[in-house]
Amino acid sequence: MKRFLSLFLVIVLSMSVLVGCQQNKEDVDVNNEGEEVVNEVKDEERILRLDGDNLGYPSVYTVSPKGRGYLLTSFIFDTLTWKDENGIVPMLAKEWKVSEDNKVWTFTLVENAKFTDGEPVTAEDVKFSFDYIQDHPYQWVSLNMVDKVEVIDDYTVEITLKDVYAPFITDVAGNVPIMPKHIWEDVEEPEKFDTEEAVIGSGPLMLEKYEEDTGVYVFIANKDYFLGEPVIDKLILSPNSNSKEALEKGEIDGAQQIKYGEAMQIKEEGKFNVIEGPGFWVARLYLNYDEPVFNVKEFRQAMYYAINREELVEKATKNSGVPGNSGHIHPDSEWYYEGVKEYDYDPDKAKELLDECNITDSDGDGIREFEGKPLKFELLTSEDRVNDAEMIKAYLEAIGIELEIKSLDSKSLDALIKEGKFTLAINGHGSFGGDPVLLARFVSQEGLTGFTPEITTQGGKNWVNAEFDRIFVEQLTETDRDKRYELVSQLQEIIAEELPTLTLYYRKITFAYNQDKFDGWFFTKDGVALAVPTIQNKLVFIKGTWVDK
């Protein structure tokens, strides 16, 4: 009998194992009508691997101030509004309204959003985040225009502005990370706050691990995310030396650091899908107006005529860019004005302008002089844009301006430009494609008013134009879209005429990915935050499709 019972138990256990194995594929429930319902269950973790950069700890104040750093924090921290492929969408705020005078914004929050420690996201957290950022300035947003933030009830918050601010819904509501009050209220030095508590947010992903030495990030799904459980279980970002090779070997599923030419090759071969979008990152030639000759408008115009921007894009960037226009705003932006004065490549015109200004080569050595001083300048550039510098050197020396190139690491270059310790410099930054608030980069210190955003990277050191300052402030308070466009067009005309800096080119962005693993990637219209163009929008982790053929 015992032997029979033992055999029976073995059979039962074996059947249980078999059933269990089968139920890894299907889970059977019984509905209210007594019918069996089959639910699919994941066989294994859905792990998505992308290339990446080491951008520091991904909390609000500790991550790199670059656009890619902002995107990392956006995975963790939500904002009141956001953007998808079509434009502005609700996020933590399900709806909003504005007063007749356009100064009071009332946001109604969703009631099912939680921070990843389980605490609900409430109006108190919104008020706290705005107040905290006013007291602790944050790289990605200025709140100078905010007068006060008031809690109406648990899920309603009212934000009163000092004056009308046209880009508020995108530049502010879509940009301020909502941080948990119960964690951050006692943090006095946010730039040093890098504990596990610092990355508790309400976003679709949570930080599982960050390797400071290697730059590897491991994010896991926030399964209680208010917009729905992410379609992936884990996201791994890791730096690598060759993104194309890593993608082809299956080491990563998507390559955002891939070279443009390689992406186009992959696209042509049909191995992987490739998304291409306008990159609002712009390369510019900076001028220090402490150098007397740079204050001569015709001299700046002559320099621009002398630079073959199309050839620069073709040879220096390997066709991975779009030639810059004189008004600075990207031609794919809805704010771009086609009527701006342009400077097609014309070295003869450049020489003619210089001659008219009496900037000539008096001693026949091939170098022009201004006020008796030869036009010899140091040109600073980053190590990855030496090719750009070499071509600029050739263009300008062809019209009698001698340059000596000095290459630096990007951090050192940024610091010298910010401090005004340069004569000429090639550098780049993002943003000339989203809201024209970014034209604040050309506003003089005198023109910075109480609510005007404080953006430190000016168009050129010590360039001042009172008319530009006036119109810039006026367009910030104009809520009529057509009227605002007219004002922004006037700003572009001033920039095109005065050329405070010389726009060289805009960089294209590409993303190659394995469509047989995960699909649904999209380019975000006008970029997120301060016009950060991205194909890695966090909404893809909710809206995308896990394929894994």
C-alpha positions in Angstrom: 0.0 0.0 0.0 2.8 2.4 0.9 4.6 1.6 -2.4 1.3 2.4 -4.2 0.9 5.7 -2.3 4.5 6.7 -3.0 4.0 5.9 -6.7 0.8 7.9 -6.7 2.5 10.9 -5.1 5.3 10.8 -7.6 2.8 10.8 -10.5 0.8 13.7 -8.9 4.0 15.7 -8.3 5.1 15.1 -11.9 1.8 16.2 -13.2 2.0 19.3 -11.1 5.4 20.1 -12.5 4.1 19.7 -16.0 1.1 21.8 -15.3 3.3 24.4 -13.7 5.6 24.4 -16.8 2.6 24.9 -19.0 1.2 27.7 -16.9 4.5 29.6 -17.4 3.0 30.0 -20.9 -0.6 30.3 -19.9 -2.4 31.2 -16.7 -5.9 29.9 -16.4 -8.5 31.8 -14.4 -12.3 31.4 -14.0 -14.5 34.4 -14.7 -17.8 35.4 -13.1 -19.7 33.2 -15.6 -17.6 30.1 -14.6 -15.8 30.2 -17.9 -12.0 29.5 -18.2 -10.0 32.6 -19.2 -6.4 32.1 -20.5 -3.9 34.9 -19.6 -0.5 35.1 -21.1 2.4 35.2 -18.6 5.9 36.4 -19.4 8.4 33.6 -19.8 11.4 35.8 -19.0 12.3 39.3 -18.2 11.8 41.8 -21.0 15.2 43.5 -21.0 16.0 46.3 -23.4 19.6 47.3 -23.9 20.8 50.6 -25.4 24.1 52.4 -25.7 24.6 55.4 -23.4 27.0 57.8 -21.7 28.3 58.2 -18.2 26.2 61.2 -17.1 26.4 60.9 -13.4 23.9 60.0 -10.8 20.5 60.5 -12.4 18.8 62.6 -9.7 17.6 66.1 -10.4 20.7 68.1 -9.3 23.5 65.5 -9.6 23.1 64.4 -13.3 25.1 66.0 -16.1 23.5 69.3 -17.3 23.5 67.9 -20.9 20.3 67.1 -22.7 20.9 63.3 -22.3 21.3 63.8 -18.6 17.9 65.5 -18.5 16.4 62.5 -20.3 17.7 60.1 -17.6 16.0 62.1 -14.9 12.8 62.3 -16.9 12.6 58.5 -16.7 12.3 58.8 -13.0 10.6 62.2 -12.4 7.4 63.3 -14.0 6.3 66.8 -14.8 2.8 68.4 -14.9 2.8 68.2 -18.7 4.9 66.4 -21.3 5.2 65.9 -25.0 4.7 63.1 -27.4 5.2 62.8 -31.2 2.4 65.3 -31.7 3.1 67.9 -29.1 1.9 68.8 -25.5 0.1 66.1 -23.5 -1.1 65.8 -19.9 1.2 64.1 -17.4 0.7 64.5 -13.7 -1.8 67.2 -14.5 -4.9 65.7 -16.2 -6.2 69.1 -17.1 -5.6 72.8 -16.6 -7.0 76.3 -17.2 -5.7 79.8 -17.2 -7.3 83.1 -16.1 -8.5 85.7 -18.5 -5.4 87.8 -17.8 -3.2 84.7 -18.5 -1.4 85.1 -15.1 -3.1 82.4 -13.0 -2.8 78.7 -14.0 -4.9 76.1 -12.2 -3.8 72.5 -12.6 -6.0 69.5 -11.6 -3.8 66.5 -10.8 -4.4 62.8 -11.5 -5.4 61.0 -8.3 -3.7 57.7 -8.9 0.0 58.8 -9.3 2.4 57.6 -6.6 6.0 58.0 -5.9 7.9 54.7 -6.0 8.0 54.6 -2.2 4.2 54.3 -2.3 3.4 57.8 -1.2 0.8 59.7 -3.4 1.7 62.6 -5.6 -0.3 65.6 -4.3 -0.6 69.3 -4.8 1.7 69.8 -1.8 4.5 68.0 -3.8 3.9 70.3 -6.7 4.0 73.5 -4.6 7.1 72.2 -2.8 8.9 71.4 -6.1 8.3 74.9 -7.5 9.3 76.6 -4.2 12.4 74.4 -3.8 13.6 75.1 -7.3 13.1 78.9 -6.8 15.4 78.5 -3.7 17.8 76.1 -5.4 18.2 77.1 -9.0 17.9 74.1 -11.4 19.8 73.9 -14.7 16.7 73.3 -16.9 14.2 75.9 -15.8 13.9 79.4 -14.5 11.1 80.3 -12.2 11.7 84.0 -12.1 8.3 84.6 -13.6 6.4 82.7 -10.8 4.9 84.9 -8.1 3.4 82.2 -5.8 2.1 78.6 -5.8 -0.9 77.8 -3.7 -2.5 74.5 -2.8 -6.3 74.6 -3.4 -6.9 71.0 -2.3 -5.1 67.7 -2.4 -5.2 67.5 -6.2 -5.5 71.1 -7.3 -2.7 73.6 -7.4 -2.8 77.3 -8.5 0.3 79.0 -9.9 0.3 82.8 -10.2 2.8 84.5 -12.4 4.3 88.0 -12.0 3.4 88.7 -15.6 2.1 86.8 -18.7 4.6 84.2 -19.8 3.7 82.7 -23.2 5.8 79.5 -23.0 4.7 78.6 -19.5 2.9 75.4 -20.4 6.0 73.9 -22.0 8.9 75.7 -20.6 7.7 75.5 -17.0 4.8 73.1 -16.5 6.6 70.6 -18.9 9.9 71.1 -17.3 9.8 71.3 -13.5 10.4 67.8 -12.0 7.9 67.0 -9.3 9.9 65.8 -6.3 8.5 64.1 -3.1 8.2 66.8 -0.4 8.6 64.2 2.3 12.1 63.3 1.0 13.5 66.6 -0.3 12.2 69.1 2.3 15.3 68.6 4.5 17.8 68.5 1.7 19.9 71.7 2.0 22.6 70.8 -0.6 20.8 69.1 -3.5 24.0 68.9 -5.6 25.4 66.5 -3.0 22.2 64.5 -2.6 22.9 61.1 -4.3 21.4 58.5 -2.1 18.7 56.0 -3.1 16.1 58.4 -1.7 17.3 61.0 -4.3 15.9 58.9 -7.2 12.4 58.3 -5.8 10.1 59.8 -8.3 6.7 59.0 -10.0 8.0 58.2 -13.5 7.7 54.9 -15.4 11.2 53.7 -14.5 13.2 53.2 -11.3 16.9 53.2 -10.9 18.1 49.8 -9.8 21.8 50.4 -10.2 24.3 53.0 -11.4 28.0 52.0 -11.8 30.0 55.2 -11.4 33.2 53.8 -12.9 31.6 52.2 -16.0 28.7 54.5 -16.6 26.2 51.6 -16.7 22.6 52.4 -15.7 20.0 49.7 -14.9 16.4 50.9 -14.7 13.5 48.7 -13.8 9.8 49.1 -14.5 7.6 51.0 -12.1 4.8 48.5 -12.2 2.4 50.8 -10.4 2.9 53.7 -12.8 -0.3 55.7 -13.2 -0.3 55.6 -17.0 0.0 51.8 -17.0 2.7 49.2 -16.4 5.7 49.7 -18.7 6.0 47.1 -21.5 9.6 46.4 -20.5 10.9 45.0 -17.3 14.4 46.4 -17.4 16.3 49.1 -19.3 20.1 48.8 -19.4 22.2 51.7 -20.7 25.9 51.1 -21.2 28.7 53.0 -22.9 30.5 51.2 -25.7 33.3 51.9 -28.2 31.4 51.0 -31.3 27.6 51.3 -31.3 27.1 49.9 -34.8 29.1 46.8 -34.0 27.4 46.3 -30.7 23.9 46.5 -32.4 24.9 44.1 -35.2 26.3 41.6 -32.6 23.1 41.8 -30.6 24.9 43.3 -27.6 22.4 46.2 -27.6 18.9 46.6 -29.0 19.2 50.3 -30.0 22.0 52.7 -30.8 21.7 56.4 -30.1 25.4 57.1 -30.3 25.8 55.6 -33.8 27.5 57.8 -36.4 25.2 59.3 -39.0 27.0 57.6 -41.9 26.8 54.2 -40.2 23.1 54.7 -39.5 22.4 55.5 -43.1 24.4 52.4 -44.1 22.3 50.2 -41.8 19.1 51.8 -43.1 20.2 51.1 -46.7 21.0 47.5 -45.9 17.6 47.0 -44.2 19.1 45.2 -41.2 17.6 47.4 -38.6 15.1 50.3 -38.5 16.5 53.8 -38.4 14.7 57.0 -37.2 16.1 60.3 -38.2 15.1 63.7 -36.7 16.2 67.3 -36.6 18.7 67.9 -33.9 18.4 71.3 -32.4 22.0 71.2 -31.3 23.8 73.9 -33.2 27.5 74.6 -33.8 28.3 78.3 -33.7 31.3 80.6 -34.1 31.5 82.7 -31.0 33.0 86.2 -31.0 34.4 88.2 -28.1 33.4 91.8 -28.6 36.3 92.9 -26.5 38.2 92.6 -29.7 37.5 95.9 -31.5 37.1 94.6 -35.0 34.3 92.3 -34.0 32.2 95.4 -33.2 32.1 96.2 -36.9 28.9 94.7 -38.3 30.3 94.5 -41.9 33.3 92.6 -40.6 31.0 89.9 -39.1 29.0 89.8 -42.3 32.2 89.3 -44.3 33.2 86.4 -42.1 29.8 84.7 -42.7 30.0 85.2 -46.5 33.5 83.6 -46.4 32.3 80.4 -44.7 30.9 77.7 -47.0 28.4 76.1 -44.6 27.2 73.5 -47.1 30.8 72.3 -47.7 31.4 72.4 -44.0 28.4 70.0 -43.4 29.5 67.7 -46.3 33.2 67.4 -45.3 33.5 68.1 -41.6 30.3 66.4 -40.5 30.1 63.8 -43.2 26.6 65.1 -44.1 25.4 64.5 -40.5 24.1 68.1 -40.2 22.0 70.9 -41.8 23.7 74.2 -42.8 23.0 76.9 -40.2 20.9 79.9 -41.1 21.6 83.5 -40.2 18.5 83.7 -37.9 19.7 80.8 -35.8 16.3 79.0 -35.4 16.3 75.6 -37.0 14.5 75.4 -40.4 12.3 72.6 -39.2 11.0 74.6 -36.2 7.5 76.0 -36.4 9.1 79.4 -35.4 11.5 79.5 -38.3 11.2 82.6 -40.5 12.1 82.1 -44.1 12.4 85.8 -44.9 15.7 86.4 -43.0 18.7 87.8 -44.8 20.9 85.0 -45.9 24.6 84.9 -46.6 25.3 82.4 -49.4 29.0 81.5 -49.8 30.6 84.4 -51.6 34.3 85.1 -50.7 34.4 88.0 -53.3 31.5 89.7 -51.5 33.4 89.2 -48.2 36.5 90.9 -49.6 34.4 93.7 -51.0 32.9 94.4 -47.6 36.3 94.4 -45.9 37.7 96.8 -48.4 34.7 99.1 -47.9 35.5 99.2 -44.2 39.1 99.9 -44.9 40.1 96.6 -43.4 42.9 95.9 -45.9 46.3 94.3 -46.3 48.5 97.4 -46.4 51.9 95.6 -46.4 51.1 92.8 -48.8 51.8 89.9 -46.4 48.3 88.4 -47.0 46.9 89.5 -43.6 44.5 92.4 -43.3 44.8 95.0 -40.6 42.3 96.9 -38.5 43.4 100.1 -36.8 47.0 99.1 -37.6 46.8 95.7 -36.0 47.1 92.5 -38.1 44.0 90.3 -37.9 45.5 87.3 -36.2 43.3 85.4 -33.7 43.3 82.2 -31.6 40.4 79.9 -32.5 39.4 77.6 -29.6 37.6 74.4 -30.4 36.8 71.1 -28.8 38.8 68.0 -29.6 36.0 66.5 -31.6 35.5 69.5 -33.8 39.1 70.1 -35.0 38.0 69.3 -38.6 35.4 72.2 -38.3 38.2 74.5 -37.1 40.6 73.6 -39.9 38.0 74.4 -42.5 37.0 77.7 -40.8 40.7 78.6 -40.7 41.0 78.0 -44.4 37.9 80.0 -45.3 38.9 83.0 -43.2 42.6 83.0 -44.2 41.4 83.1 -47.9 40.0 86.6 -47.1 43.0 87.7 -45.1 42.2 86.7 -41.5 44.8 84.4 -39.9 43.8 81.9 -37.2 45.7 79.6 -34.8 43.7 76.6 -33.7 43.8 75.4 -30.1 41.8 72.3 -29.2 40.6 71.6 -25.6 38.4 69.1 -23.9 34.7 70.2 -23.9 34.5 71.0 -20.2 37.5 73.4 -20.4 36.1 75.0 -23.6 32.8 75.6 -22.0 34.4 77.2 -19.0 36.6 79.6 -21.0 33.6 80.7 -23.2 31.5 81.3 -20.1 34.2 83.3 -18.5 34.8 85.3 -21.7 38.4 84.1 -21.9 38.5 83.7 -25.7 38.7 85.6 -28.9 37.1 83.2 -31.3 35.6 79.8 -30.4 33.7 77.0 -32.0 31.2 75.5 -29.7 27.7 74.1 -29.7 24.6 73.7 -27.6 21.0 72.6 -28.0 17.7 74.3 -28.2 17.3 76.5 -31.2 14.2 74.6 -32.4 11.7 74.6 -29.6 10.1 77.5 -28.0 11.8 80.8 -28.9 12.4 81.5 -25.2 15.8 80.1 -26.0 16.6 83.3 -27.9 17.3 84.6 -24.4 20.8 83.5 -25.2 21.1 86.8 -27.1 19.6 89.0 -24.5 22.0 91.3 -22.8 22.5 91.5 -19.1 20.8 94.9 -19.2 17.8 93.3 -20.9 17.3 90.5 -18.4 14.1 91.6 -16.5 12.5 90.1 -13.4 10.8 87.3 -15.2 13.0 86.8 -18.2 14.8 83.4 -18.0 18.4 83.6 -17.0 20.3 81.7 -19.6 24.0 82.2 -19.3 25.3 81.2 -22.7 24.9 84.5 -24.5 25.2 85.0 -28.2 28.5 86.8 -28.1 30.4 88.2 -25.2 29.3 91.8 -24.7 27.0 92.0 -27.7 24.1 94.4 -26.8 21.1 95.3 -28.9 18.4 97.2 -27.1 15.8 96.7 -29.8 16.4 92.9 -29.6 16.0 93.0 -25.8 12.7 94.9 -26.1 11.1 92.7 -28.7 12.3 89.5 -26.8 10.5 90.6 -23.7 7.4 91.6 -25.7 7.1 88.2 -27.4 7.3 86.4 -24.0 4.1 88.1 -23.0 2.2 87.6 -26.3 -0.2 84.7 -26.1 -1.6 85.1 -29.6 0.3 82.6 -31.6 0.3 84.6 -34.9 1.3 87.9 -33.2 4.0 86.1 -31.3 5.3 84.6 -34.5 5.6 88.0 -36.0 7.7 89.2 -33.1 9.9 86.2 -33.2 10.4 86.8 -36.9 11.6 90.3 -36.1 14.1 88.8 -33.6 15.4 86.5 -36.3 15.8 89.5 -38.7 17.9 91.4 -36.1 20.1 88.3 -35.5 20.5 87.8 -39.3 21.5 91.4 -39.8 23.7 91.8 -36.8 25.2 88.3 -36.6 26.2 88.3 -32.9 27.5 84.8 -33.5 27.8 82.8 -36.7 25.6 79.7 -37.0 27.6 76.9 -38.7 25.3 73.9 -38.7 22.6 71.9 -36.9 23.3 68.3 -36.1 21.0 65.6 -37.2 20.1 62.8 -34.7 19.6 59.2 -35.6 18.6 56.1 -33.8 19.1 52.6 -35.1 17.3 49.7 -33.4 16.3 46.1 -33.6 12.6 46.2 -34.6 12.3 42.5 -33.9 12.9 43.1 -30.2 11.1 46.3 -29.4 9.2 48.8 -31.6 7.3 52.0 -31.2 10.1 54.5 -31.0 9.2 58.0 -32.1 10.7 61.5 -32.5 9.4 64.0 -30.1 8.0 67.1 -31.8 10.1 70.2 -30.9 11.9 68.2 -28.3 11.1 67.9 -24.5 12.1 70.4 -21.8 14.2 73.1 -23.4 13.9 71.7 -26.9 15.9 68.5 -26.2 15.3 66.5 -29.3 14.9 62.8 -28.5 13.8 59.5 -29.8 14.1 58.0 -26.3 10.9 59.6 -25.0 9.8 57.9 -21.7 6.3 57.4 -23.2 7.7 54.8 -25.5 8.1 52.5 -22.5 4.3 52.7 -22.1 3.1 53.0 -25.7 5.8 50.8 -27.4 5.5 47.2 -28.5 7.5 44.3 -27.2 8.1 42.0 -30.2 11.0 39.7 -29.4 10.6 37.4 -32.4 
